[in-house]
Amino acid sequence: MEALSRREQNKLQTRQRIIAAAKSMFETQGIDDTTVGEVARQAGVSRGTFFNYFPTKTAVLTAMWQDMTTQFARVVDASLSAQMSTRQRIHGIFEKFAHGAEVDPDYLMIVSGELNRDLCTGETPAARAQQLSEQILRIIEVGQAAGEVRTDLTASFLAQMVAAGYISAIMRWRDDPKVRPHKDFTATANFLADSIEPRPPHLAETSVMTSTIDHSVALSALLDGRFSCRAYKPEPVERATIERILELAQRTPSWCNTQPWHVAITEGEGTERFRTGLSKYVRSQPQAPDFEFPREYVGEYRERRLETALALYDSVGITRGDRAASGAQTMKNFDLFGAPHVAIITTDEALGVYGAVDCGLYVNTFLLAAQALGLGAIPQAALAGSSPYLREFFDLPEGRKVVCAISFGYPDEDHAANSFRTTRADIADVATWVSS
């Protein structure tokens, strides 16, 4: 490589001074409150010089991200030149970010905002993700050649999946200040390393079959991890994360593609007004659901309902027969279990029961999307019993019927109410085969 001329060295040093000045000011007073003039003064250059290097303030952020991806590539280079397994190389790229998140979290929060901007606004769709994927592809290709990475799926596809996991870990860290980077990134790296290992012969007969099996494993992980969350952290969920849930839920199938659902979502003061008013309403008004509640629970349905109730009461220390305590627990439904958000799902009355069925499918997709994004959620028919209040609060149009609500947010995993899990009936109890 040829040595840089003195002029080129000076230009590089000026660029680096501008980036360093922007980094310092962005960290101390925020991006929006920092002007180009302030960055230029801090860097010891004129505004004109600043614009010779960067057309906008946002362009400095892009340059910071490029520096970060350059460092990412160097980590990949170092791992490929060392005697390391594919698993160790995958861990290495995750550990690099986790270490940075511990040492200089403010800087990484700013720089990773570029990635968040791409994913949520589409200003440069998938560009940052593609940069990461291209570097990870190098690790995957070497791993496949060494027999350490499955070959039934293409290296490009596997690299994209690892990159998606890397990005998801960054998003979780950005969204939840209580995430412990080393623990979370290590867990994600382990999961991805397991996923790209060679498949046993009976699972690798065809790429189609393997793809189906892989998807079922991912779905199983979401279903097994999901639970009805009854206690939440107070922190609100970023609007972009909620919009991502809605994007995923919108892929729900429906009869004749009618997509009958409509979602009203609260946040901030809206949630507080809603929960306060609802709690008062239910104490003075009878239930009036738009769809008739179950007439009674009999047989196995009663047994399953009772089992769930007793498990909940036991987890929070309510003894059987304590009507006052169980009643107080029931009332927490109307406090949204402390969630910072609630979604009200409605359907068009003209579509009848099948509109409600379609909305049920939508609710399930919403719940799984929330789980995939690290959120807790709980579907609540209890709130539908107060449909007159919901209708007035959300100014629902005539012809809309309330199906249910979903309270959601970041789960308080240490709360006793979130410590138990419900059981599921055996397949033999719910399925009948007709073979002739």
Number of C-alpha atoms within 10 A of each C-alpha: 3 4 7 10 9 9 9 11 12 12 13 13 12 18 20 15 18 23 20 17 18 26 21 16 18 20 16 12 10 13 16 8 10 16 13 17 14 16 25 21 14 17 19 15 15 16 14 11 14 23 14 10 15 19 10 11 17 13 13 21 22 18 17 23 20 15 13 16 16 15 13 20 19 14 16 20 15 13 19 17 8 9 10 12 16 24 19 14 25 23 19 20 20 23 18 15 21 22 14 14 20 13 11 10 17 16 17 20 17 20 21 20 18 19 21 20 15 16 19 14 10 11 11 12 14 12 14 21 17 15 16 21 21 16 20 25 21 17 22 27 20 16 22 18 11 11 13 18 25 20 20 17 17 14 22 15 13 22 23 18 17 24 22 17 18 22 19 17 25 24 19 19 20 20 18 17 10 9 14 13 22 17 11 16 27 18 15 20 24 14 13 21 19 13 18 23 17 17 16 9 8 8 15 18 12 12 14 12 13 17 15 10 14 14 12 12 13 13 14 12 13 17 14 10 13 20 19 20 24 26 25 25 16 14 15 17 18 13 11 14 19 19 12 17 20 17 13 15 20 14 12 18 15 18 12 6 9 11 18 21 24 18 14 14 17 19 18 12 10 14 19 18 13 21 23 12 16 20 16 11 15 16 9 8 12 10 15 14 19 18 17 9 13 6 6 7 12 10 7 10 11 12 12 17 13 13 14 16 15 15 17 22 20 15 15 17 12 17 12 12 8 10 11 10 16 18 10 10 18 13 16 14 20 23 18 27 20 22 29 24 25 25 20 22 25 24 25 19 17 11 14 12 13 15 22 23 17 21 24 19 15 24 23 14 20 26 24 23 21 25 20 19 18 19 23 28 27 23 22 20 17 17 23 25 23 21 21 17 19 19 15 10 14 13 10 17 10 9 11 18 25 28 25 25 23 23 27 29 26 25 22 19 15 10 15 16 22 20 15 16 15 13 9 7 9 8 8 8 7 7 7 8 6 4 4 3
